[in-house]
Amino acid sequence: MKKIERQRLLRQLIKEHRIQKQEEFVDLLNDQGVEVTQATVSRDIKEMNLIKVSQADGSFFYSLREDVGEPDRQRLNKMLKQSVISVSRMDKYISLKIVPGSAVALGIVLENIYDKALFTLLTTDDKVLMIFYEEEKAADVSSEIKTWLYG
């Protein structure tokens, strides 16, 4: 099967199933007679720009970017209130201390919203470090985050 056909099938599977792991993609594709490896699925996920969306129970599933129901800013507001312990800024850097286990999911949403202004974003289990191209943008975002958190 050609890549474009396989990726079309992946889109269909995402709409029909809550797929949490790459191995599940491999199994579902194999069940449909499409022999693939996890490495192939991993490349497809990257090329298709799939994202992981969190569920109420804290688990994640793969989704097409356009399938995300809740707008990013509303989701960010909710995630910030639920998981941020502290916010600090220095020059072009914003550091967020997060409830353990929440940083990666929060980082994905922050990247979606501030992608063009960010040089990069790094996460650990309980921290997010945002590095901006411009100090002024870092100040604006820091202020925006603090407004969402503290009113």
C-alpha positions in Angstrom: 0.0 0.0 0.0 1.3 3.4 -0.9 1.9 6.0 1.8 -0.9 8.3 0.8 -3.4 5.4 1.0 -2.0 4.3 4.3 -2.3 7.8 5.8 -5.8 8.0 4.5 -6.6 4.8 6.4 -4.9 6.2 9.5 -7.2 9.2 9.4 -10.2 6.9 9.2 -8.9 4.8 12.1 -8.4 7.9 14.2 -12.0 8.9 13.6 -13.3 5.4 14.5 -11.1 4.6 17.5 -9.5 6.2 20.5 -5.9 5.1 19.7 -3.5 5.7 22.6 -0.3 3.9 21.4 1.5 3.5 18.1 1.3 -0.3 18.6 -2.5 0.0 18.3 -2.1 1.7 14.9 0.1 -1.2 13.8 -2.4 -3.8 15.1 -5.4 -2.1 13.4 -3.5 -1.7 10.1 -2.4 -5.3 10.2 -6.0 -6.4 10.9 -6.9 -4.6 7.7 -4.2 -6.4 5.7 -1.7 -3.6 5.7 1.7 -4.8 6.9 3.5 -2.0 8.7 6.2 -1.5 11.3 6.0 0.8 14.3 8.8 2.9 12.7 6.6 3.4 9.6 3.6 4.4 11.8 5.9 6.8 13.8 7.0 8.5 10.5 3.3 8.8 9.4 2.3 10.3 12.8 5.0 12.9 12.4 4.2 13.7 8.7 0.5 13.9 9.4 1.2 16.2 12.3 -1.0 14.2 14.7 -1.4 15.4 18.2 -2.2 13.6 21.5 -5.3 14.9 23.2 -5.9 14.4 27.0 -9.0 12.7 28.3 -10.8 13.4 31.6 -9.1 10.4 33.2 -5.6 11.7 32.3 -4.9 9.3 29.5 -4.2 10.5 25.9 -5.3 9.5 22.4 -4.1 10.5 18.9 -6.1 13.0 17.0 -6.0 15.0 13.8 -5.2 18.6 14.6 -8.5 19.8 13.0 -10.5 17.2 15.0 -9.8 18.8 18.4 -13.2 19.9 19.6 -12.4 22.5 22.3 -10.6 25.6 21.0 -6.9 25.8 22.1 -7.3 29.0 24.2 -10.2 27.6 26.2 -8.3 24.3 26.7 -5.2 26.3 27.7 -7.2 28.3 30.2 -8.6 25.1 31.8 -5.2 23.4 31.8 -3.4 26.4 33.4 -5.9 26.6 36.2 -5.7 22.9 36.9 -2.0 22.3 36.7 0.2 25.5 37.1 1.8 26.0 40.5 3.9 29.0 39.6 4.9 31.3 36.7 8.2 33.2 36.4 9.8 35.2 33.6 13.3 36.3 32.9 14.2 38.1 29.7 12.9 35.9 26.8 12.2 32.9 29.1 9.0 31.8 30.9 9.2 29.0 33.4 6.0 27.2 34.5 6.1 24.9 37.5 3.4 22.3 36.9 1.6 19.5 38.8 3.7 16.4 38.0 2.6 14.6 34.9 0.9 17.5 33.2 3.8 19.4 31.6 3.9 17.6 28.3 0.2 18.0 27.6 0.3 21.7 28.6 3.4 22.1 26.4 1.6 20.8 23.3 -1.2 23.3 23.8 1.2 26.2 24.5 3.2 25.4 21.3 0.0 25.3 19.3 -1.0 28.8 20.5 2.4 30.5 20.6 4.2 28.6 17.8 5.3 31.6 15.7 6.6 33.6 18.7 8.5 30.6 20.3 12.1 29.7 19.6 11.5 26.5 21.4 9.6 24.9 24.3 11.0 22.3 26.7 9.2 20.1 29.2 10.0 17.7 32.0 7.5 15.9 34.1 6.7 19.0 36.1 8.1 22.0 34.3 7.6 23.9 31.1 10.3 26.3 29.8 9.2 28.6 27.0 11.9 30.4 25.1 10.7 33.3 22.9 12.4 35.1 20.0 11.6 38.5 21.6 11.6 39.6 25.2 8.5 41.7 24.6 6.5 38.7 23.5 7.6 36.8 26.6 6.4 39.6 28.7 3.0 39.7 27.0 2.6 35.9 27.3 3.6 35.9 30.9 1.1 38.6 31.6 -1.6 36.7 29.7 -0.9 33.5 31.6 -0.9 35.3 35.0 -4.3 37.0 34.1 -5.8 33.5 33.3 -4.5 32.1 36.5 -5.0 34.9 39.0 -7.6 37.1 37.3 
